[in-house]
């Protein structure tokens, strides 16, 4: 028989790594992923441009028309050139960053919030609760996402607020399925069975044991979904049912540049590149967070 040392609870707690050590190790792992680190820097720059840029390049500079300078190529005066109405493209990109990031973050937050409520309820309580929620999800997902967004916008009308509503409703079913699968996976683990055997209340188990252990995957799912929402919001604006003029938005700027592609290709390439960079960087940051938050990927 193997003699094992008996540790007291205080000794066991002393041997566990501190929160500061865990944060340092997580940051070291994330920093070792160069693409994710560079993408995080780009995301920080995008947020800085979105919320601090309009203080330097105000909204008036993005809508000011100078017809004599229309379709100017990039120069020292106009860094990104001008559009067909002589508006400074750089100012429009800066002011449009806030709108595009809002279309990425707001619907993702709303859909993830309802996904957490309904998905966790469906997985934990089961029976008729799960059947009711999942059948509603199946009904919504029977409609193609693009068609559903267009239907909602057609009913509510175009605009930023209605575009957020359409994107949120479209994203809720996927969030419910994601959270349900996550909660089902955690509910089958031994410490959940032990908590149930001890007579712990269901609400306590849900909050203290399941949701706390699901924070990492939920953060990962949230960050990874932002890129898809940014592109979906740009698609709505491109079709003319999203953000309306005079407010600048990257997708709407691409739509207005189609007829000037041969004469002024920068009108199409600049906002298109910004959409690609934003979506790619959020995806790479999500990959870096996956390596940090998933203990199975730790080396």
Order of alpha helices (4+ residues) and beta strands (2+ residues): alpha-alpha-alpha-alpha-alpha-alpha-alpha-alpha-alpha-alpha-alpha-alpha
